[in-house]
Amino acid sequence: MNLSEQLGAGLSGIEQLRAIMASGRSAGIGTTMEFRLTVIEDGFVVFEGTPGLHVYNPIGMVHGGYAATLLDSACGCAVHTKLSAAQAYTTLELKVSYLKAMTANTGPVRAEGKVIQMGRRAAFSEGRLVDAAGTLYATATSSLLVMERK
């Protein structure tokens, strides 16, 4: 049973996310990569984390997968806020553009996800990864499949 099912059975998507945030728990990926959900609105979410040595690659900077994971989470959970209790989703495509490298000195970053279009079977969202000063590190666009929960 996943975290949404444990805390939010029978709830809409936005209610599930709010229940998860209120519990103080996180999905496994957030624990592993040390980021958390901090803002939940209709069609909009924010994840925050501080990149550090735990997400470094062999060339001495934050691995691109850290930015991609934050942005995939933000784009996906923005869509999650629009789901009924009977719906689920999965990412079909994620395109990430890396604009600036991150290091352990970057400090806290936030990934903002926003729904662009929500349909019955497909959803489209976009995300931005910025630091506290507003410096843009990466952007993403995502296509997601919306389906009935089984």
C-alpha positions in Angstrom: 0.0 0.0 0.0 1.5 3.4 -1.0 1.4 6.5 1.2 -1.6 8.0 -0.7 -3.6 4.9 -0.1 -2.5 4.7 3.6 -3.5 8.3 4.4 -6.0 9.3 1.8 -8.2 6.4 0.7 -11.4 7.8 -0.7 -10.1 11.4 -0.8 -9.6 13.6 -3.9 -6.0 14.2 -5.1 -5.6 17.5 -3.4 -7.1 16.0 -0.2 -4.6 13.1 -0.4 -1.6 15.5 -0.7 -2.8 17.6 2.1 -3.2 14.5 4.3 0.3 13.4 3.5 1.7 16.9 4.2 -0.2 17.1 7.5 1.1 13.7 8.6 4.7 15.0 8.3 5.5 11.9 6.2 7.0 11.8 2.8 7.1 9.5 -0.2 10.3 7.4 -0.2 11.9 9.4 -2.9 11.6 12.6 -0.8 13.2 10.9 2.2 16.0 9.5 0.0 16.8 12.8 -1.7 15.9 15.0 1.2 13.1 17.1 -0.2 9.5 17.8 0.9 6.2 19.1 -0.3 5.6 22.6 1.1 2.7 24.2 -0.9 -0.5 22.6 -2.2 -3.0 24.6 -4.2 -5.4 23.6 -7.0 -3.2 22.9 -9.9 0.0 24.1 -8.2 2.5 22.6 -5.8 6.0 23.4 -4.4 8.7 21.0 -3.3 11.7 22.3 -1.4 15.1 20.7 -0.7 18.7 21.6 -0.2 21.1 19.9 -2.6 24.3 18.6 -0.9 27.0 16.0 -1.2 24.4 13.2 -0.9 23.3 14.0 -4.5 26.7 14.8 -6.0 27.8 13.1 -9.3 31.5 12.0 -9.9 32.4 15.4 -11.5 31.8 17.3 -8.3 28.4 18.9 -8.6 24.7 18.0 -8.0 23.6 15.2 -10.3 21.0 16.3 -12.9 18.8 13.6 -11.6 18.2 15.6 -8.4 16.7 18.5 -10.5 14.8 16.1 -12.7 13.3 14.3 -9.7 12.2 17.5 -8.0 10.7 18.7 -11.3 9.0 15.4 -12.0 7.5 15.4 -8.5 6.3 19.0 -8.9 4.8 18.5 -12.3 3.2 15.2 -11.3 1.8 16.4 -8.0 0.4 19.5 -9.6 -1.7 17.2 -11.7 -2.4 15.0 -8.6 -4.2 18.1 -7.1 -6.8 17.9 -9.9 -7.6 14.2 -9.5 -10.8 12.7 -8.2 -10.7 9.9 -5.6 -11.2 7.5 -8.4 -8.3 8.6 -10.6 -4.5 8.0 -10.7 -1.8 9.2 -13.0 1.6 8.4 -14.4 4.3 10.4 -16.2 4.5 9.7 -19.9 7.2 12.2 -20.7 9.4 14.6 -18.9 11.6 17.1 -20.6 14.1 18.9 -18.5 16.3 21.9 -19.5 19.3 22.5 -17.3 20.2 26.2 -17.2 22.7 26.3 -14.3 24.7 23.8 -12.3 24.0 23.3 -8.6 26.5 22.6 -5.8 26.4 22.1 -2.1 26.8 25.9 -1.9 23.6 26.6 -3.8 21.4 26.5 -0.7 17.7 25.7 -0.6 15.9 25.3 -3.9 12.2 25.1 -4.7 10.5 23.2 -7.5 7.2 24.8 -8.5 4.8 22.7 -10.6 1.8 24.1 -12.4 -1.0 22.4 -14.5 -1.2 23.8 -18.0 -4.1 21.5 -19.3 -6.1 18.9 -17.5 -8.1 16.4 -19.7 -9.9 13.2 -19.0 -7.0 11.0 -20.2 -4.1 13.3 -20.5 -2.6 16.2 -18.5 0.2 18.6 -19.2 2.2 20.5 -16.6 5.3 22.6 -16.3 7.9 23.2 -13.6 10.6 25.6 -12.5 13.5 25.0 -10.2 14.8 28.2 -8.4 16.9 29.1 -5.4 16.1 31.6 -2.7 17.3 34.5 -4.8 15.1 33.5 -7.7 18.0 32.1 -9.9 16.6 29.7 -12.4 18.4 26.3 -12.4 16.1 24.1 -14.6 12.7 24.0 -16.2 10.5 21.1 -17.2 7.4 20.2 -19.2 5.5 17.0 -18.5 2.8 14.9 -20.2 0.9 12.6 -17.9 -1.6 9.8 -18.4 -4.7 10.1 -16.3 -6.5 6.8 -15.5 -9.1 5.2 -13.3 -7.7 3.9 -10.0 -7.8 0.1 -9.7 
